[in-house]
Amino acid sequence: MTYDKTMYYKSKLKSKNINNSKKLHRVNKDKFGIGERRYYLTDVILRAVATGIFVFSILLNIVFIIIILFMGISQRSKVPFQRKEILYSKEYVKGGSGSANSFVIIDVNGIISEEEESSFYGFASRESMVEGIKNRLSLIKKSPDVKGIILLVNSPGGTVTASDMIYHEIEEFKKKHSIPVITYIKDIGASGAYYIASASDYIFAYPTAITGSIGVIMYNFNFKNLMEKYGVKYVVIKSGKHKDLMSPFKDVDPDEVKWMQRIVDELLGRFIGVVKLNRKNLSIKDIKSLADGRVFTANMAKKVGLIDDVGYFDDALKYLEKLTGVTSYSVYRYVREKKLSGLLGLLEKTGHFFGKKSPLPILSKKSYGRYSNNGIKTYYLMDSGYRNGINVELY
């Protein structure tokens, strides 16, 4: 009997504990449910706010882009050939602005072309090499402190016309101004770059420089067999027999190849004439023997007469000192100042933000100058690169 009572009380106590545990679980579950609902509501609100801000930002950017493009198009339609103003600063390599005498470095760096480099609607735009050298020569003309010019060449060449345009600008400058122009070839001064260098009074080259590559190359690809393999037919309607001259979609015509060879030979003849005009130590026969596309080291080029001396940049400066009689001087280059980037830069470019620009060329008394041109570009046959897949370059 005692055992039965003990078991009875134990079972009752156990039942009570179970009931209390269930109540506690219900309370905890209820509390957890409230917290979970609160957390869920907060998360939904934050997500909604973030999404709204993101969508608003995208819409705002789209509106700004539309406005900017509209402004640019409207401005271009009103002024088809708008004169543009370019701002340059003096970047000193030696000395400072207090010097009465200066030597100016003009960089011939990269592929020689008259094409401007730019990305989306003017972002990271950069003037062409032809325009840049022409502008810098114009600034030098108005700078009485300039006693000598160094063409700092580091280029493998470029298009025929761009090379000739720069050569012509240097030749015209030399005719009108008694300022010596020398060339210093740093890493490479080949083909079109050597074409330009030949306009100078003296050519230096760094000991490890490569130069030469006198010649003209014209090339294209032919896809006729590839097209036939995939059943693609070439259909052309033309006004004349050779209107699709050297087309990559038809068989190579030997007569057309001969015709293009005549063009290459004529351009090469001009190249040889330019070198002969300025390299008095070389005969036409000498230059023709070198004009087969070969490149030369600095020492090799000196031996065959393509350059005058091998040395370092300081040696080129010492030669200018000797040539001009100037011993105290500064050395600087004109560097194009970067305009405001982003929205302000685009607004400034369209002329709606900073007002109308001055069409007159101005040279400031401070360490910068402005140069304006009419912005009109003339294109010649095959000048900008490709025509029917043909590329003509001084390489």
C-alpha positions as CSV (number, residue, x, y, z in Angstrom):
1,M,0.0,0.0,0.0
2,T,2.8,2.4,0.8
3,Y,4.4,1.6,-2.5
4,D,1.2,2.5,-4.3
5,K,0.9,5.9,-2.6
6,T,4.5,6.7,-3.4
7,M,3.9,5.8,-7.0
8,Y,0.7,7.9,-7.0
9,Y,2.4,11.0,-5.8
10,K,5.3,10.5,-8.1
11,S,3.1,10.2,-11.1
12,K,1.1,13.3,-10.1
13,L,4.3,15.3,-9.6
14,K,5.5,14.2,-13.0
15,S,2.2,15.2,-14.6
16,K,2.4,18.6,-13.0
17,N,5.9,19.1,-14.3
18,I,4.9,18.1,-17.8
19,N,2.0,20.6,-17.7
20,N,4.3,23.4,-16.5
21,S,6.8,22.5,-19.2
22,K,4.1,22.8,-21.9
23,K,3.0,26.1,-20.5
24,L,6.6,27.4,-20.5
25,H,7.1,26.1,-24.0
26,R,3.9,27.9,-25.2
27,V,5.1,31.2,-23.6
28,N,8.5,30.9,-25.1
29,K,7.0,30.0,-28.5
30,D,4.7,33.0,-28.3
31,K,7.6,35.3,-27.4
32,F,9.7,33.9,-30.2
33,G,6.9,34.3,-32.7
34,I,6.5,38.0,-31.8
35,G,10.3,38.6,-32.2
36,E,10.3,36.8,-35.5
37,R,7.4,38.8,-36.8
38,R,9.1,42.0,-35.7
39,Y,12.4,41.0,-37.4
40,Y,10.5,40.1,-40.6
41,L,8.7,43.4,-40.7
42,T,12.0,45.3,-40.2
43,D,13.7,43.4,-42.9
44,V,10.9,44.0,-45.4
45,I,10.9,47.8,-44.6
46,L,14.7,48.0,-45.0
47,R,14.6,46.0,-48.3
48,A,11.9,48.2,-49.7
49,V,13.8,51.4,-48.8
50,A,17.0,50.1,-50.3
51,T,15.2,49.0,-53.5
52,G,13.5,52.4,-53.8
53,I,16.8,54.2,-53.4
54,F,18.5,52.0,-56.0
55,V,15.7,52.4,-58.5
56,F,15.6,56.1,-58.0
57,S,19.4,56.3,-58.5
58,I,19.1,54.4,-61.8
59,L,16.3,56.6,-63.1
60,L,18.3,59.7,-62.1
61,N,21.3,58.5,-64.0
62,I,19.2,57.8,-67.0
63,V,17.7,61.3,-66.9
64,F,21.2,62.9,-66.6
65,I,22.5,60.9,-69.6
66,I,19.5,61.8,-71.7
67,I,20.0,65.5,-70.8
68,I,23.7,65.4,-71.5
69,L,23.3,63.7,-74.9
70,F,20.5,66.0,-75.9
71,M,22.6,69.0,-75.0
72,G,25.6,67.7,-77.0
73,I,23.5,66.9,-80.0
74,S,21.7,70.2,-80.0
75,Q,25.0,72.1,-79.6
76,R,26.6,70.2,-82.4
77,S,23.7,70.8,-84.7
78,K,23.9,74.5,-84.0
79,V,27.7,74.8,-84.5
80,P,28.9,72.1,-86.9
81,F,32.5,73.2,-86.8
82,Q,32.9,74.6,-83.4
83,R,36.3,76.0,-82.6
84,K,37.8,74.3,-79.6
85,E,40.1,75.6,-77.0
86,I,43.0,73.5,-75.6
87,L,44.8,74.4,-72.5
88,Y,48.4,73.4,-71.9
89,S,50.7,73.5,-68.9
90,K,54.5,73.6,-68.7
91,E,55.9,70.4,-67.1
92,Y,59.5,71.1,-66.1
93,V,62.1,68.4,-66.5
94,K,65.0,70.7,-65.5
95,G,65.1,74.2,-63.9
96,G,61.9,76.3,-63.5
97,S,59.9,79.2,-64.8
98,G,62.5,81.7,-63.7
99,S,64.9,80.8,-66.5
100,A,65.3,83.2,-69.5
101,N,66.3,80.4,-71.8
102,S,64.6,77.1,-72.4
103,F,64.7,73.9,-74.4
104,V,61.3,72.3,-75.1
105,I,60.6,68.6,-75.4
106,I,58.0,67.5,-78.0
107,D,57.0,63.8,-77.5
108,V,56.5,61.6,-80.5
109,N,55.1,58.7,-78.5
110,G,53.0,55.7,-79.7
111,I,51.3,55.0,-83.0
112,I,51.4,58.0,-85.3
113,S,47.9,59.0,-86.3
114,E,45.7,62.0,-86.8
115,E,42.8,60.2,-85.1
116,E,41.7,61.5,-81.7
117,E,41.4,58.9,-78.9
118,S,38.2,59.0,-76.9
119,S,35.7,56.7,-75.1
120,F,32.1,57.2,-74.2
121,Y,31.1,60.7,-75.5
122,G,34.3,62.4,-74.7
123,F,35.4,60.6,-71.5
124,A,39.2,60.3,-71.4
125,S,39.5,62.0,-74.8
126,R,43.0,62.8,-76.0
127,E,44.2,64.9,-78.9
128,S,45.8,63.2,-81.9
129,M,49.5,63.2,-82.3
130,V,49.3,65.5,-85.4
131,E,47.2,68.0,-83.6
132,G,49.3,67.9,-80.4
133,I,52.6,68.5,-82.2
134,K,51.1,71.3,-84.3
135,N,49.7,73.0,-81.2
136,R,52.9,72.8,-79.4
137,L,54.9,74.2,-82.3
138,S,52.4,77.1,-82.3
139,L,53.0,77.8,-78.7
140,I,56.8,77.6,-79.2
141,K,56.5,80.3,-81.9
142,K,55.2,82.7,-79.3
143,S,57.7,81.8,-76.6
144,P,60.8,84.0,-76.9
145,D,62.6,81.9,-74.2
146,V,62.8,78.8,-76.4
147,K,66.2,78.3,-77.8
148,G,66.0,74.7,-79.0
149,I,63.6,71.8,-79.5
150,I,64.1,68.1,-78.7
151,L,61.8,65.5,-80.4
152,L,61.7,62.7,-77.9
153,V,60.8,59.7,-80.1
154,N,59.4,56.4,-78.9
155,S,57.2,55.1,-81.7
156,P,57.1,52.1,-84.1
157,G,55.5,54.3,-86.8
158,G,52.0,54.9,-88.1
159,T,50.0,56.1,-91.0
160,V,51.6,57.6,-94.1
161,T,49.7,60.8,-94.1
162,A,50.0,61.5,-90.4
163,S,53.8,61.0,-90.5
164,D,54.1,63.3,-93.5
165,M,51.9,66.0,-91.8
166,I,54.1,66.1,-88.7
167,Y,57.2,66.1,-90.9
168,H,55.8,69.0,-92.9
169,E,54.9,71.0,-89.7
170,I,58.5,70.6,-88.5
171,E,60.0,71.6,-91.9
172,E,57.8,74.7,-92.1
173,F,58.7,75.7,-88.5
174,K,62.4,75.4,-89.3
175,K,62.0,77.6,-92.4
176,K,60.5,80.4,-90.4
177,H,62.4,80.2,-87.1
178,S,66.1,79.9,-86.4
179,I,65.5,77.4,-83.6
180,P,67.4,74.1,-83.9
181,V,65.4,70.9,-83.8
182,I,67.1,67.7,-82.8
183,T,65.8,64.1,-82.3
184,Y,66.4,61.8,-79.4
185,I,65.2,58.2,-80.1
186,K,64.6,56.5,-76.8
187,D,63.3,52.9,-77.2
188,I,62.2,52.7,-80.8
189,G,62.1,55.2,-83.7
190,A,61.1,53.1,-86.7
191,S,59.4,53.7,-90.0
192,G,57.0,56.7,-89.7
193,A,58.8,57.8,-86.6
194,Y,62.1,57.9,-88.5
195,Y,60.3,59.7,-91.3
196,I,59.6,62.5,-88.7
197,A,63.0,62.3,-87.1
198,S,64.7,62.9,-90.5
199,A,63.3,66.5,-90.4
200,S,65.5,67.3,-87.5
201,D,69.0,68.8,-87.6
202,Y,70.7,66.0,-85.6
203,I,69.6,62.5,-84.5
204,F,70.7,61.0,-81.2
205,A,69.7,57.5,-80.2
206,Y,69.8,55.7,-76.8
207,P,72.4,52.9,-76.8
208,T,69.6,50.2,-76.7
209,A,67.3,52.0,-79.2
210,I,65.9,50.4,-82.4
211,T,65.5,52.5,-85.5
212,G,65.2,52.1,-89.3
213,S,62.4,50.0,-90.8
214,I,62.3,52.4,-93.8
215,G,59.5,51.2,-96.0
216,V,55.8,51.0,-96.7
217,I,53.5,48.0,-96.1
218,M,50.0,47.4,-97.4
219,Y,48.1,44.3,-96.4
220,N,44.7,42.7,-96.3
221,F,43.1,39.3,-95.7
222,N,41.2,37.1,-98.2
223,F,38.2,35.2,-97.1
224,K,36.9,33.8,-100.4
225,N,37.8,30.1,-99.7
226,L,36.5,30.4,-96.1
227,M,33.2,31.8,-97.5
228,E,32.8,29.0,-100.0
229,K,33.4,26.5,-97.3
230,Y,30.3,27.7,-95.5
231,G,28.2,28.5,-98.6
232,V,28.5,32.2,-98.4
233,K,28.4,34.0,-101.8
234,Y,29.8,37.4,-102.6
235,V,27.4,39.6,-104.5
236,V,28.5,43.0,-105.6
237,I,27.1,45.8,-107.8
238,K,29.7,48.2,-108.8
239,S,30.2,51.2,-111.1
240,G,33.6,50.1,-112.4
241,K,35.8,47.1,-112.8
242,H,38.1,48.0,-109.9
243,K,35.6,49.6,-107.5
244,D,36.0,46.6,-105.2
245,L,39.8,46.8,-105.5
246,M,41.5,44.1,-103.4
247,S,38.2,43.1,-101.8
248,P,38.7,40.2,-99.3
249,F,35.6,38.5,-100.6
250,K,36.8,37.7,-104.2
251,D,39.8,36.0,-105.8
252,V,43.1,38.0,-105.7
253,D,43.4,39.8,-109.0
254,P,47.1,40.0,-110.2
255,D,46.4,43.3,-112.0
256,E,45.1,44.8,-108.8
257,V,48.1,43.6,-106.9
258,K,50.4,45.2,-109.5
259,W,48.5,48.5,-109.2
260,M,48.7,48.5,-105.4
261,Q,52.5,47.7,-105.7
262,R,52.8,50.9,-107.8
263,I,51.2,52.9,-105.0
264,V,53.5,51.3,-102.4
265,D,56.6,52.0,-104.6
266,E,55.5,55.7,-105.0
267,L,55.1,56.2,-101.3
268,L,58.4,54.5,-100.7
269,G,60.0,56.9,-103.2
270,R,58.7,59.8,-101.2
271,F,60.0,58.3,-98.0
272,I,63.5,57.9,-99.6
273,G,63.3,61.5,-100.9
274,V,62.5,62.8,-97.5
275,V,65.5,61.0,-95.9
276,K,67.8,62.1,-98.7
277,L,66.8,65.7,-98.3
278,N,67.9,65.8,-94.7
279,R,70.6,63.1,-94.5
280,K,73.2,64.8,-96.7
281,N,75.7,62.0,-95.9
282,L,73.6,59.4,-97.7
283,S,73.1,59.0,-101.4
284,I,69.9,57.7,-103.0
285,K,71.7,54.4,-103.7
286,D,72.6,54.2,-100.0
287,I,69.1,54.9,-98.8
288,K,67.5,52.4,-101.2
289,S,69.8,49.7,-100.0
290,L,68.6,50.4,-96.4
291,A,64.9,50.8,-97.4
292,D,64.0,47.2,-97.3
293,G,62.3,47.2,-93.9
294,R,65.3,46.2,-91.8
295,V,65.6,47.6,-88.3
296,F,69.0,48.6,-86.8
297,T,70.4,49.0,-83.3
298,A,71.7,52.5,-82.4
299,N,75.3,51.5,-83.2
300,M,74.4,49.9,-86.4
301,A,72.3,52.9,-87.5
302,K,75.2,55.2,-86.8
303,K,77.6,53.1,-88.9
304,V,75.2,53.2,-91.9
305,G,74.5,56.9,-91.5
306,L,70.9,56.8,-90.4
307,I,71.6,58.7,-87.1
308,D,74.4,61.0,-86.0
309,D,75.3,59.9,-82.5
310,V,74.6,57.3,-79.8
311,G,74.2,58.6,-76.2
312,Y,72.0,59.6,-73.3
313,F,69.5,62.4,-73.0
314,D,72.1,64.5,-71.2
315,D,74.4,64.2,-74.3
316,A,71.6,65.5,-76.4
317,L,71.2,68.5,-74.1
318,K,75.0,69.1,-74.2
319,Y,74.8,69.1,-78.0
320,L,72.0,71.7,-77.9
321,E,74.1,73.8,-75.5
322,K,77.0,73.7,-78.1
323,L,74.6,74.4,-81.0
324,T,72.9,77.4,-79.3
325,G,75.6,78.7,-77.0
326,V,73.2,78.5,-74.1
327,T,74.5,77.1,-70.8
328,S,71.9,78.2,-68.3
329,Y,68.4,77.0,-69.2
330,S,65.3,75.1,-68.2
331,V,63.8,72.1,-70.0
332,Y,60.1,71.5,-70.2
333,R,57.3,70.0,-72.2
334,Y,53.8,71.3,-72.9
335,V,51.3,69.0,-71.3
336,R,47.6,69.2,-72.1
337,E,45.6,70.0,-69.0
338,K,42.9,67.6,-68.0
339,K,39.5,69.0,-67.9
340,L,36.8,68.2,-65.3
341,S,35.7,64.6,-65.6
342,G,32.3,63.1,-65.4
343,L,29.2,65.3,-65.7
344,L,31.0,68.6,-65.3
345,G,33.5,67.7,-68.0
346,L,30.7,66.7,-70.4
347,L,28.7,69.9,-69.7
348,E,31.9,72.0,-70.1
349,K,32.5,70.2,-73.4
350,T,29.1,71.1,-74.8
351,G,29.5,74.7,-73.8
352,H,26.3,74.9,-71.7
353,F,28.0,75.0,-68.3
354,F,31.0,77.4,-68.5
355,G,29.7,79.6,-71.2
356,K,30.9,80.4,-74.7
357,K,34.6,79.8,-75.3
358,S,37.0,82.3,-76.9
359,P,37.8,81.5,-80.6
360,L,41.1,83.4,-80.4
361,P,44.5,81.7,-79.6
362,I,45.9,83.1,-76.4
363,L,49.3,82.6,-74.8
364,S,49.2,83.3,-71.0
365,K,52.1,85.0,-69.2
366,K,51.8,82.2,-66.6
367,S,53.2,78.7,-67.1
368,Y,50.4,77.7,-69.5
369,G,49.1,78.6,-72.9
370,R,46.0,78.2,-75.0
371,Y,45.7,77.2,-78.6
372,S,42.6,77.0,-80.7
373,N,41.9,75.6,-84.1
374,N,38.9,75.3,-86.3
375,G,38.3,71.6,-85.7
376,I,37.8,70.8,-89.4
377,K,39.4,67.5,-90.5
378,T,40.1,66.5,-94.0
379,Y,40.2,62.8,-94.9
380,Y,42.3,61.4,-97.7
381,L,42.2,58.0,-99.5
382,M,43.2,55.3,-97.0
383,D,44.5,57.9,-94.6
384,S,42.5,56.8,-91.6
385,G,43.4,53.1,-92.0
386,Y,41.2,50.8,-93.8
387,R,39.5,50.8,-97.2
388,N,38.1,47.4,-98.4
389,G,40.2,45.8,-95.7
390,I,43.4,47.4,-96.9
391,N,45.7,49.1,-94.4
392,V,48.5,51.4,-95.5
393,E,51.1,52.4,-92.9
394,L,54.7,53.3,-92.5
395,Y,55.7,50.3,-90.5
